[in-house]
Amino acid sequence: MTADPAIAALIPHTGLMCLLERIVRWDDASLVATTGTHRRSDHPLLRAGLLDPVVLCEYGAQAMAVHGGLLASREGRRAPPGLLVSLRDAWLGGGDLRDCRGDLEVVATRLFGDGNGWQYEFRVAHEGRALASGRVAVVLRHE
C-alpha cells in the first residue's frame, strides 16, 4: 500500500520515505495515523536486514509534520518547512520492527506551536503495545 496523496502533499519526503499511509483522525491538538510500511522489504531505513526501533522517531516526526500541515491548510496556507532541532525523552522498545505483523499506530500530540516552531509528543504502538515515544521540537524556516 502507498501513502495517501494528502499525506505526501504535507511532508517534505517523497516515495518510499513517506512512511505514513492513513490518517485515522485529527483535531486541533493531535493526529492519529496508521501504516504498514514497516513490513516493506524495500523500506528505505532498513539496515543490515533489520528495521531498528530508532526509525520510529521518523514516523513520529512525520506525523507531527502532517498535523502541522493540516492545521495550516485549514487556515488556507501551507506550513513552512521545518528543521528538527531536538529529540527528547525518547523511549524505544527492542526488536526488529518487521516482526510486527499488523499496522503501526502513530500518534502526534501538539504541546506548543507558533509562527517560529512546534513541539510535539509522539507515541508509536503495535496492537496496543508501546514501541516508542518521545518529544520532538522543530524550528520553522521562513523563506
Phi and psi in radians as a Rosetta constraint file:
Dihedral C 1 N 2 CA 2 C 2 CIRCULARHARMONIC -1.929 0.35
Dihedral N 2 CA 2 C 2 N 3 CIRCULARHARMONIC 2.873 0.35
Dihedral C 2 N 3 CA 3 C 3 CIRCULARHARMONIC -1.136 0.35
Dihedral N 3 CA 3 C 3 N 4 CIRCULARHARMONIC 2.587 0.35
Dihedral C 3 N 4 CA 4 C 4 CIRCULARHARMONIC -1.036 0.35
Dihedral N 4 CA 4 C 4 N 5 CIRCULARHARMONIC 2.297 0.35
Dihedral C 4 N 5 CA 5 C 5 CIRCULARHARMONIC -0.985 0.35
Dihedral N 5 CA 5 C 5 N 6 CIRCULARHARMONIC -0.489 0.35
Dihedral C 5 N 6 CA 6 C 6 CIRCULARHARMONIC -1.125 0.35
Dihedral N 6 CA 6 C 6 N 7 CIRCULARHARMONIC -0.610 0.35
Dihedral C 6 N 7 CA 7 C 7 CIRCULARHARMONIC -1.216 0.35
Dihedral N 7 CA 7 C 7 N 8 CIRCULARHARMONIC -0.845 0.35
Dihedral C 7 N 8 CA 8 C 8 CIRCULARHARMONIC -1.026 0.35
Dihedral N 8 CA 8 C 8 N 9 CIRCULARHARMONIC -0.535 0.35
Dihedral C 8 N 9 CA 9 C 9 CIRCULARHARMONIC -1.281 0.35
Dihedral N 9 CA 9 C 9 N 10 CIRCULARHARMONIC -0.258 0.35
Dihedral C 9 N 10 CA 10 C 10 CIRCULARHARMONIC -1.785 0.35
Dihedral N 10 CA 10 C 10 N 11 CIRCULARHARMONIC -0.138 0.35
Dihedral C 10 N 11 CA 11 C 11 CIRCULARHARMONIC -2.158 0.35
Dihedral N 11 CA 11 C 11 N 12 CIRCULARHARMONIC 2.780 0.35
Dihedral C 11 N 12 CA 12 C 12 CIRCULARHARMONIC -1.355 0.35
Dihedral N 12 CA 12 C 12 N 13 CIRCULARHARMONIC -0.184 0.35
Dihedral C 12 N 13 CA 13 C 13 CIRCULARHARMONIC -1.497 0.35
Dihedral N 13 CA 13 C 13 N 14 CIRCULARHARMONIC 2.683 0.35
Dihedral C 13 N 14 CA 14 C 14 CIRCULARHARMONIC -2.296 0.35
Dihedral N 14 CA 14 C 14 N 15 CIRCULARHARMONIC 2.945 0.35
Dihedral C 14 N 15 CA 15 C 15 CIRCULARHARMONIC 0.987 0.35
Dihedral N 15 CA 15 C 15 N 16 CIRCULARHARMONIC -2.366 0.35
Dihedral C 15 N 16 CA 16 C 16 CIRCULARHARMONIC -1.128 0.35
Dihedral N 16 CA 16 C 16 N 17 CIRCULARHARMONIC -0.364 0.35
Dihedral C 16 N 17 CA 17 C 17 CIRCULARHARMONIC -1.361 0.35
Dihedral N 17 CA 17 C 17 N 18 CIRCULARHARMONIC -0.106 0.35
Dihedral C 17 N 18 CA 18 C 18 CIRCULARHARMONIC -1.447 0.35
Dihedral N 18 CA 18 C 18 N 19 CIRCULARHARMONIC 1.709 0.35
Dihedral C 18 N 19 CA 19 C 19 CIRCULARHARMONIC -1.527 0.35
Dihedral N 19 CA 19 C 19 N 20 CIRCULARHARMONIC -0.378 0.35
Dihedral C 19 N 20 CA 20 C 20 CIRCULARHARMONIC -1.605 0.35
Dihedral N 20 CA 20 C 20 N 21 CIRCULARHARMONIC 2.458 0.35
Dihedral C 20 N 21 CA 21 C 21 CIRCULARHARMONIC -1.866 0.35
Dihedral N 21 CA 21 C 21 N 22 CIRCULARHARMONIC -0.622 0.35
Dihedral C 21 N 22 CA 22 C 22 CIRCULARHARMONIC -2.442 0.35
Dihedral N 22 CA 22 C 22 N 23 CIRCULARHARMONIC 2.432 0.35
Dihedral C 22 N 23 CA 23 C 23 CIRCULARHARMONIC -1.633 0.35
Dihedral N 23 CA 23 C 23 N 24 CIRCULARHARMONIC 2.107 0.35
Dihedral C 23 N 24 CA 24 C 24 CIRCULARHARMONIC -1.452 0.35
Dihedral N 24 CA 24 C 24 N 25 CIRCULARHARMONIC -0.838 0.35
Dihedral C 24 N 25 CA 25 C 25 CIRCULARHARMONIC -2.878 0.35
Dihedral N 25 CA 25 C 25 N 26 CIRCULARHARMONIC 2.773 0.35
Dihedral C 25 N 26 CA 26 C 26 CIRCULARHARMONIC -2.733 0.35
Dihedral N 26 CA 26 C 26 N 27 CIRCULARHARMONIC 2.722 0.35
Dihedral C 26 N 27 CA 27 C 27 CIRCULARHARMONIC -2.591 0.35
Dihedral N 27 CA 27 C 27 N 28 CIRCULARHARMONIC -2.936 0.35
Dihedral C 27 N 28 CA 28 C 28 CIRCULARHARMONIC -1.023 0.35
Dihedral N 28 CA 28 C 28 N 29 CIRCULARHARMONIC -0.527 0.35
Dihedral C 28 N 29 CA 29 C 29 CIRCULARHARMONIC -1.701 0.35
Dihedral N 29 CA 29 C 29 N 30 CIRCULARHARMONIC -0.468 0.35
Dihedral C 29 N 30 CA 30 C 30 CIRCULARHARMONIC -2.756 0.35
Dihedral N 30 CA 30 C 30 N 31 CIRCULARHARMONIC 2.986 0.35
Dihedral C 30 N 31 CA 31 C 31 CIRCULARHARMONIC -2.424 0.35
Dihedral N 31 CA 31 C 31 N 32 CIRCULARHARMONIC 2.453 0.35
Dihedral C 31 N 32 CA 32 C 32 CIRCULARHARMONIC -2.108 0.35
Dihedral N 32 CA 32 C 32 N 33 CIRCULARHARMONIC 2.203 0.35
Dihedral C 32 N 33 CA 33 C 33 CIRCULARHARMONIC -2.254 0.35
Dihedral N 33 CA 33 C 33 N 34 CIRCULARHARMONIC 2.770 0.35
Dihedral C 33 N 34 CA 34 C 34 CIRCULARHARMONIC -2.263 0.35
Dihedral N 34 CA 34 C 34 N 35 CIRCULARHARMONIC 2.770 0.35
Dihedral C 34 N 35 CA 35 C 35 CIRCULARHARMONIC -2.851 0.35
Dihedral N 35 CA 35 C 35 N 36 CIRCULARHARMONIC 2.668 0.35
Dihedral C 35 N 36 CA 36 C 36 CIRCULARHARMONIC -2.083 0.35
Dihedral N 36 CA 36 C 36 N 37 CIRCULARHARMONIC 0.252 0.35
Dihedral C 36 N 37 CA 37 C 37 CIRCULARHARMONIC -1.111 0.35
Dihedral N 37 CA 37 C 37 N 38 CIRCULARHARMONIC -0.360 0.35
Dihedral C 37 N 38 CA 38 C 38 CIRCULARHARMONIC -1.138 0.35
Dihedral N 38 CA 38 C 38 N 39 CIRCULARHARMONIC -0.293 0.35
Dihedral C 38 N 39 CA 39 C 39 CIRCULARHARMONIC -1.556 0.35
Dihedral N 39 CA 39 C 39 N 40 CIRCULARHARMONIC -0.076 0.35
Dihedral C 39 N 40 CA 40 C 40 CIRCULARHARMONIC -1.215 0.35
Dihedral N 40 CA 40 C 40 N 41 CIRCULARHARMONIC 2.324 0.35
Dihedral C 40 N 41 CA 41 C 41 CIRCULARHARMONIC -1.242 0.35
Dihedral N 41 CA 41 C 41 N 42 CIRCULARHARMONIC -0.334 0.35
Dihedral C 41 N 42 CA 42 C 42 CIRCULARHARMONIC -1.870 0.35
Dihedral N 42 CA 42 C 42 N 43 CIRCULARHARMONIC 0.474 0.35
Dihedral C 42 N 43 CA 43 C 43 CIRCULARHARMONIC -0.981 0.35
Dihedral N 43 CA 43 C 43 N 44 CIRCULARHARMONIC 2.282 0.35
Dihedral C 43 N 44 CA 44 C 44 CIRCULARHARMONIC -1.182 0.35
Dihedral N 44 CA 44 C 44 N 45 CIRCULARHARMONIC -0.274 0.35
Dihedral C 44 N 45 CA 45 C 45 CIRCULARHARMONIC -1.831 0.35
Dihedral N 45 CA 45 C 45 N 46 CIRCULARHARMONIC 0.174 0.35
Dihedral C 45 N 46 CA 46 C 46 CIRCULARHARMONIC -1.205 0.35
Dihedral N 46 CA 46 C 46 N 47 CIRCULARHARMONIC 2.249 0.35
Dihedral C 46 N 47 CA 47 C 47 CIRCULARHARMONIC -2.290 0.35
Dihedral N 47 CA 47 C 47 N 48 CIRCULARHARMONIC 2.240 0.35
Dihedral C 47 N 48 CA 48 C 48 CIRCULARHARMONIC 0.910 0.35
Dihedral N 48 CA 48 C 48 N 49 CIRCULARHARMONIC 0.647 0.35
Dihedral C 48 N 49 CA 49 C 49 CIRCULARHARMONIC 1.354 0.35
Dihedral N 49 CA 49 C 49 N 50 CIRCULARHARMONIC 0.087 0.35
Dihedral C 49 N 50 CA 50 C 50 CIRCULARHARMONIC -2.135 0.35
Dihedral N 50 CA 50 C 50 N 51 CIRCULARHARMONIC 2.621 0.35
Dihedral C 50 N 51 CA 51 C 51 CIRCULARHARMONIC -2.007 0.35
Dihedral N 51 CA 51 C 51 N 52 CIRCULARHARMONIC 1.732 0.35
Dihedral C 51 N 52 CA 52 C 52 CIRCULARHARMONIC -1.263 0.35
Dihedral N 52 CA 52 C 52 N 53 CIRCULARHARMONIC 2.522 0.35
Dihedral C 52 N 53 CA 53 C 53 CIRCULARHARMONIC -1.014 0.35
Dihedral N 53 CA 53 C 53 N 54 CIRCULARHARMONIC -0.322 0.35
Dihedral C 53 N 54 CA 54 C 54 CIRCULARHARMONIC -1.051 0.35
Dihedral N 54 CA 54 C 54 N 55 CIRCULARHARMONIC -0.454 0.35
Dihedral C 54 N 55 CA 55 C 55 CIRCULARHARMONIC -1.168 0.35
Dihedral N 55 CA 55 C 55 N 56 CIRCULARHARMONIC -0.286 0.35
Dihedral C 55 N 56 CA 56 C 56 CIRCULARHARMONIC -1.156 0.35
Dihedral N 56 CA 56 C 56 N 57 CIRCULARHARMONIC -0.364 0.35
Dihedral C 56 N 57 CA 57 C 57 CIRCULARHARMONIC -1.106 0.35
Dihedral N 57 CA 57 C 57 N 58 CIRCULARHARMONIC -0.628 0.35
Dihedral C 57 N 58 CA 58 C 58 CIRCULARHARMONIC -1.190 0.35
Dihedral N 58 CA 58 C 58 N 59 CIRCULARHARMONIC -0.673 0.35
Dihedral C 58 N 59 CA 59 C 59 CIRCULARHARMONIC -1.057 0.35
Dihedral N 59 CA 59 C 59 N 60 CIRCULARHARMONIC -0.767 0.35
Dihedral C 59 N 60 CA 60 C 60 CIRCULARHARMONIC -1.111 0.35
Dihedral N 60 CA 60 C 60 N 61 CIRCULARHARMONIC -0.737 0.35
Dihedral C 60 N 61 CA 61 C 61 CIRCULARHARMONIC -1.143 0.35
Dihedral N 61 CA 61 C 61 N 62 CIRCULARHARMONIC -0.647 0.35
Dihedral C 61 N 62 CA 62 C 62 CIRCULARHARMONIC -1.190 0.35
Dihedral N 62 CA 62 C 62 N 63 CIRCULARHARMONIC -0.654 0.35
Dihedral C 62 N 63 CA 63 C 63 CIRCULARHARMONIC -1.093 0.35
Dihedral N 63 CA 63 C 63 N 64 CIRCULARHARMONIC -0.685 0.35
Dihedral C 63 N 64 CA 64 C 64 CIRCULARHARMONIC -1.086 0.35
Dihedral N 64 CA 64 C 64 N 65 CIRCULARHARMONIC -0.802 0.35
Dihedral C 64 N 65 CA 65 C 65 CIRCULARHARMONIC -1.105 0.35
Dihedral N 65 CA 65 C 65 N 66 CIRCULARHARMONIC -0.700 0.35
Dihedral C 65 N 66 CA 66 C 66 CIRCULARHARMONIC -1.108 0.35
Dihedral N 66 CA 66 C 66 N 67 CIRCULARHARMONIC -0.778 0.35
Dihedral C 66 N 67 CA 67 C 67 CIRCULARHARMONIC -1.074 0.35
Dihedral N 67 CA 67 C 67 N 68 CIRCULARHARMONIC -0.839 0.35
Dihedral C 67 N 68 CA 68 C 68 CIRCULARHARMONIC -1.048 0.35
Dihedral N 68 CA 68 C 68 N 69 CIRCULARHARMONIC -0.679 0.35
Dihedral C 68 N 69 CA 69 C 69 CIRCULARHARMONIC -1.158 0.35
Dihedral N 69 CA 69 C 69 N 70 CIRCULARHARMONIC -0.685 0.35
Dihedral C 69 N 70 CA 70 C 70 CIRCULARHARMONIC -1.141 0.35
Dihedral N 70 CA 70 C 70 N 71 CIRCULARHARMONIC -0.734 0.35
Dihedral C 70 N 71 CA 71 C 71 CIRCULARHARMONIC -1.073 0.35
Dihedral N 71 CA 71 C 71 N 72 CIRCULARHARMONIC -0.756 0.35
Dihedral C 71 N 72 CA 72 C 72 CIRCULARHARMONIC -1.146 0.35
Dihedral N 72 CA 72 C 72 N 73 CIRCULARHARMONIC -0.760 0.35
Dihedral C 72 N 73 CA 73 C 73 CIRCULARHARMONIC -1.156 0.35
Dihedral N 73 CA 73 C 73 N 74 CIRCULARHARMONIC -0.532 0.35
Dihedral C 73 N 74 CA 74 C 74 CIRCULARHARMONIC -1.108 0.35
Dihedral N 74 CA 74 C 74 N 75 CIRCULARHARMONIC -0.493 0.35
Dihedral C 74 N 75 CA 75 C 75 CIRCULARHARMONIC -1.612 0.35
Dihedral N 75 CA 75 C 75 N 76 CIRCULARHARMONIC 0.134 0.35
Dihedral C 75 N 76 CA 76 C 76 CIRCULARHARMONIC 1.379 0.35
Dihedral N 76 CA 76 C 76 N 77 CIRCULARHARMONIC 0.381 0.35
Dihedral C 76 N 77 CA 77 C 77 CIRCULARHARMONIC -2.348 0.35
Dihedral N 77 CA 77 C 77 N 78 CIRCULARHARMONIC 3.044 0.35
Dihedral C 77 N 78 CA 78 C 78 CIRCULARHARMONIC -1.908 0.35
Dihedral N 78 CA 78 C 78 N 79 CIRCULARHARMONIC 2.375 0.35
Dihedral C 78 N 79 CA 79 C 79 CIRCULARHARMONIC -1.146 0.35
Dihedral N 79 CA 79 C 79 N 80 CIRCULARHARMONIC 2.386 0.35
Dihedral C 79 N 80 CA 80 C 80 CIRCULARHARMONIC -1.201 0.35
Dihedral N 80 CA 80 C 80 N 81 CIRCULARHARMONIC 2.747 0.35
Dihedral C 80 N 81 CA 81 C 81 CIRCULARHARMONIC -1.096 0.35
Dihedral N 81 CA 81 C 81 N 82 CIRCULARHARMONIC 2.670 0.35
Dihedral C 81 N 82 CA 82 C 82 CIRCULARHARMONIC -2.204 0.35
Dihedral N 82 CA 82 C 82 N 83 CIRCULARHARMONIC 2.803 0.35
Dihedral C 82 N 83 CA 83 C 83 CIRCULARHARMONIC -2.075 0.35
Dihedral N 83 CA 83 C 83 N 84 CIRCULARHARMONIC 2.056 0.35
Dihedral C 83 N 84 CA 84 C 84 CIRCULARHARMONIC -1.181 0.35
Dihedral N 84 CA 84 C 84 N 85 CIRCULARHARMONIC 2.085 0.35
Dihedral C 84 N 85 CA 85 C 85 CIRCULARHARMONIC -1.933 0.35
Dihedral N 85 CA 85 C 85 N 86 CIRCULARHARMONIC -0.303 0.35
Dihedral C 85 N 86 CA 86 C 86 CIRCULARHARMONIC -2.751 0.35
Dihedral N 86 CA 86 C 86 N 87 CIRCULARHARMONIC 2.593 0.35
Dihedral C 86 N 87 CA 87 C 87 CIRCULARHARMONIC -2.225 0.35
Dihedral N 87 CA 87 C 87 N 88 CIRCULARHARMONIC 2.080 0.35
Dihedral C 87 N 88 CA 88 C 88 CIRCULARHARMONIC -2.216 0.35
Dihedral N 88 CA 88 C 88 N 89 CIRCULARHARMONIC 2.778 0.35
Dihedral C 88 N 89 CA 89 C 89 CIRCULARHARMONIC 0.865 0.35
Dihedral N 89 CA 89 C 89 N 90 CIRCULARHARMONIC 0.647 0.35
Dihedral C 89 N 90 CA 90 C 90 CIRCULARHARMONIC -1.251 0.35
Dihedral N 90 CA 90 C 90 N 91 CIRCULARHARMONIC 2.341 0.35
Dihedral C 90 N 91 CA 91 C 91 CIRCULARHARMONIC -2.231 0.35
Dihedral N 91 CA 91 C 91 N 92 CIRCULARHARMONIC 2.269 0.35
Dihedral C 91 N 92 CA 92 C 92 CIRCULARHARMONIC -2.249 0.35
Dihedral N 92 CA 92 C 92 N 93 CIRCULARHARMONIC 2.289 0.35
Dihedral C 92 N 93 CA 93 C 93 CIRCULARHARMONIC -1.323 0.35
Dihedral N 93 CA 93 C 93 N 94 CIRCULARHARMONIC 3.048 0.35
Dihedral C 93 N 94 CA 94 C 94 CIRCULARHARMONIC -1.801 0.35
Dihedral N 94 CA 94 C 94 N 95 CIRCULARHARMONIC 3.076 0.35
Dihedral C 94 N 95 CA 95 C 95 CIRCULARHARMONIC 1.688 0.35
Dihedral N 95 CA 95 C 95 N 96 CIRCULARHARMONIC 3.031 0.35
Dihedral C 95 N 96 CA 96 C 96 CIRCULARHARMONIC -1.548 0.35
Dihedral N 96 CA 96 C 96 N 97 CIRCULARHARMONIC 2.145 0.35
Dihedral C 96 N 97 CA 97 C 97 CIRCULARHARMONIC -1.098 0.35
Dihedral N 97 CA 97 C 97 N 98 CIRCULARHARMONIC -0.391 0.35
Dihedral C 97 N 98 CA 98 C 98 CIRCULARHARMONIC -1.179 0.35
Dihedral N 98 CA 98 C 98 N 99 CIRCULARHARMONIC -0.249 0.35
Dihedral C 98 N 99 CA 99 C 99 CIRCULARHARMONIC -1.306 0.35
Dihedral N 99 CA 99 C 99 N 100 CIRCULARHARMONIC -0.231 0.35
Dihedral C 99 N 100 CA 100 C 100 CIRCULARHARMONIC -1.385 0.35
Dihedral N 100 CA 100 C 100 N 101 CIRCULARHARMONIC 1.883 0.35
Dihedral C 100 N 101 CA 101 C 101 CIRCULARHARMONIC -1.301 0.35
Dihedral N 101 CA 101 C 101 N 102 CIRCULARHARMONIC -0.614 0.35
Dihedral C 101 N 102 CA 102 C 102 CIRCULARHARMONIC -1.561 0.35
Dihedral N 102 CA 102 C 102 N 103 CIRCULARHARMONIC -3.098 0.35
Dihedral C 102 N 103 CA 103 C 103 CIRCULARHARMONIC -1.267 0.35
Dihedral N 103 CA 103 C 103 N 104 CIRCULARHARMONIC 2.692 0.35
Dihedral C 103 N 104 CA 104 C 104 CIRCULARHARMONIC -1.556 0.35
Dihedral N 104 CA 104 C 104 N 105 CIRCULARHARMONIC 2.537 0.35
Dihedral C 104 N 105 CA 105 C 105 CIRCULARHARMONIC -1.889 0.35
Dihedral N 105 CA 105 C 105 N 106 CIRCULARHARMONIC 2.212 0.35
Dihedral C 105 N 106 CA 106 C 106 CIRCULARHARMONIC -2.075 0.35
Dihedral N 106 CA 106 C 106 N 107 CIRCULARHARMONIC 2.141 0.35
Dihedral C 106 N 107 CA 107 C 107 CIRCULARHARMONIC -2.059 0.35
Dihedral N 107 CA 107 C 107 N 108 CIRCULARHARMONIC 2.250 0.35
Dihedral C 107 N 108 CA 108 C 108 CIRCULARHARMONIC -2.094 0.35
Dihedral N 108 CA 108 C 108 N 109 CIRCULARHARMONIC 2.199 0.35
Dihedral C 108 N 109 CA 109 C 109 CIRCULARHARMONIC -2.079 0.35
Dihedral N 109 CA 109 C 109 N 110 CIRCULARHARMONIC 2.178 0.35
Dihedral C 109 N 110 CA 110 C 110 CIRCULARHARMONIC -1.320 0.35
Dihedral N 110 CA 110 C 110 N 111 CIRCULARHARMONIC 2.179 0.35
Dihedral C 110 N 111 CA 111 C 111 CIRCULARHARMONIC -1.718 0.35
Dihedral N 111 CA 111 C 111 N 112 CIRCULARHARMONIC -0.558 0.35
Dihedral C 111 N 112 CA 112 C 112 CIRCULARHARMONIC -2.783 0.35
Dihedral N 112 CA 112 C 112 N 113 CIRCULARHARMONIC 2.554 0.35
Dihedral C 112 N 113 CA 113 C 113 CIRCULARHARMONIC -2.876 0.35
Dihedral N 113 CA 113 C 113 N 114 CIRCULARHARMONIC 2.343 0.35
Dihedral C 113 N 114 CA 114 C 114 CIRCULARHARMONIC -2.568 0.35
Dihedral N 114 CA 114 C 114 N 115 CIRCULARHARMONIC -2.925 0.35
Dihedral C 114 N 115 CA 115 C 115 CIRCULARHARMONIC -1.207 0.35
Dihedral N 115 CA 115 C 115 N 116 CIRCULARHARMONIC -0.167 0.35
Dihedral C 115 N 116 CA 116 C 116 CIRCULARHARMONIC -1.828 0.35
Dihedral N 116 CA 116 C 116 N 117 CIRCULARHARMONIC -0.407 0.35
Dihedral C 116 N 117 CA 117 C 117 CIRCULARHARMONIC -3.117 0.35
Dihedral N 117 CA 117 C 117 N 118 CIRCULARHARMONIC 3.079 0.35
Dihedral C 117 N 118 CA 118 C 118 CIRCULARHARMONIC -2.353 0.35
Dihedral N 118 CA 118 C 118 N 119 CIRCULARHARMONIC 2.651 0.35
Dihedral C 118 N 119 CA 119 C 119 CIRCULARHARMONIC -2.313 0.35
Dihedral N 119 CA 119 C 119 N 120 CIRCULARHARMONIC 2.294 0.35
Dihedral C 119 N 120 CA 120 C 120 CIRCULARHARMONIC -2.289 0.35
Dihedral N 120 CA 120 C 120 N 121 CIRCULARHARMONIC 2.715 0.35
Dihedral C 120 N 121 CA 121 C 121 CIRCULARHARMONIC -1.908 0.35
Dihedral N 121 CA 121 C 121 N 122 CIRCULARHARMONIC 2.421 0.35
Dihedral C 121 N 122 CA 122 C 122 CIRCULARHARMONIC -2.210 0.35
Dihedral N 122 CA 122 C 122 N 123 CIRCULARHARMONIC 2.738 0.35
Dihedral C 122 N 123 CA 123 C 123 CIRCULARHARMONIC -2.535 0.35
Dihedral N 123 CA 123 C 123 N 124 CIRCULARHARMONIC 2.362 0.35
Dihedral C 123 N 124 CA 124 C 124 CIRCULARHARMONIC -2.132 0.35
Dihedral N 124 CA 124 C 124 N 125 CIRCULARHARMONIC 2.306 0.35
Dihedral C 124 N 125 CA 125 C 125 CIRCULARHARMONIC -2.360 0.35
Dihedral N 125 CA 125 C 125 N 126 CIRCULARHARMONIC 2.752 0.35
Dihedral C 125 N 126 CA 126 C 126 CIRCULARHARMONIC -2.287 0.35
Dihedral N 126 CA 126 C 126 N 127 CIRCULARHARMONIC 2.072 0.35
Dihedral C 126 N 127 CA 127 C 127 CIRCULARHARMONIC 0.866 0.35
Dihedral N 127 CA 127 C 127 N 128 CIRCULARHARMONIC 0.753 0.35
Dihedral C 127 N 128 CA 128 C 128 CIRCULARHARMONIC 1.454 0.35
Dihedral N 128 CA 128 C 128 N 129 CIRCULARHARMONIC -0.104 0.35
Dihedral C 128 N 129 CA 129 C 129 CIRCULARHARMONIC -1.725 0.35
Dihedral N 129 CA 129 C 129 N 130 CIRCULARHARMONIC 2.205 0.35
Dihedral C 129 N 130 CA 130 C 130 CIRCULARHARMONIC -1.148 0.35
Dihedral N 130 CA 130 C 130 N 131 CIRCULARHARMONIC 2.348 0.35
Dihedral C 130 N 131 CA 131 C 131 CIRCULARHARMONIC -1.977 0.35
Dihedral N 131 CA 131 C 131 N 132 CIRCULARHARMONIC -0.513 0.35
Dihedral C 131 N 132 CA 132 C 132 CIRCULARHARMONIC -2.886 0.35
Dihedral N 132 CA 132 C 132 N 133 CIRCULARHARMONIC 2.690 0.35
Dihedral C 132 N 133 CA 133 C 133 CIRCULARHARMONIC -2.755 0.35
Dihedral N 133 CA 133 C 133 N 134 CIRCULARHARMONIC 2.870 0.35
Dihedral C 133 N 134 CA 134 C 134 CIRCULARHARMONIC 2.963 0.35
Dihedral N 134 CA 134 C 134 N 135 CIRCULARHARMONIC -3.097 0.35
Dihedral C 134 N 135 CA 135 C 135 CIRCULARHARMONIC -2.149 0.35
Dihedral N 135 CA 135 C 135 N 136 CIRCULARHARMONIC 2.416 0.35
Dihedral C 135 N 136 CA 136 C 136 CIRCULARHARMONIC -2.187 0.35
Dihedral N 136 CA 136 C 136 N 137 CIRCULARHARMONIC 2.373 0.35
Dihedral C 136 N 137 CA 137 C 137 CIRCULARHARMONIC -2.052 0.35
Dihedral N 137 CA 137 C 137 N 138 CIRCULARHARMONIC 2.443 0.35
Dihedral C 137 N 138 CA 138 C 138 CIRCULARHARMONIC -2.271 0.35
Dihedral N 138 CA 138 C 138 N 139 CIRCULARHARMONIC 2.368 0.35
Dihedral C 138 N 139 CA 139 C 139 CIRCULARHARMONIC -1.744 0.35
Dihedral N 139 CA 139 C 139 N 140 CIRCULARHARMONIC 2.258 0.35
Dihedral C 139 N 140 CA 140 C 140 CIRCULARHARMONIC -1.456 0.35
Dihedral N 140 CA 140 C 140 N 141 CIRCULARHARMONIC 2.438 0.35
Dihedral C 140 N 141 CA 141 C 141 CIRCULARHARMONIC -1.776 0.35
Dihedral N 141 CA 141 C 141 N 142 CIRCULARHARMONIC 2.074 0.35
Dihedral C 141 N 142 CA 142 C 142 CIRCULARHARMONIC -1.771 0.35
Dihedral N 142 CA 142 C 142 N 143 CIRCULARHARMONIC 2.128 0.35
